Amino acid sequence: METAKQDGIIDYAMPMMQALNSIKAAHNAVLEKSFDAAIEQAFVALAETKLMLNALKEMRELYK
């Protein structure tokens, strides 16, 4: 399972912020009718969301 770790700390916040930024970028791309860019940003948001989900699952196991 891939997670975002920095100095041994499980980081869920950075992938969450990156996902939010990508969703905003996708929205702006749609407004500009740049649909390829919107799709690309949507995929980035999905990847970052998966990293966040993995981090949360790992945290759940650590703090049981």
Order of alpha helices (4+ residues) and beta strands (2+ residues): beta-beta-alpha-alpha
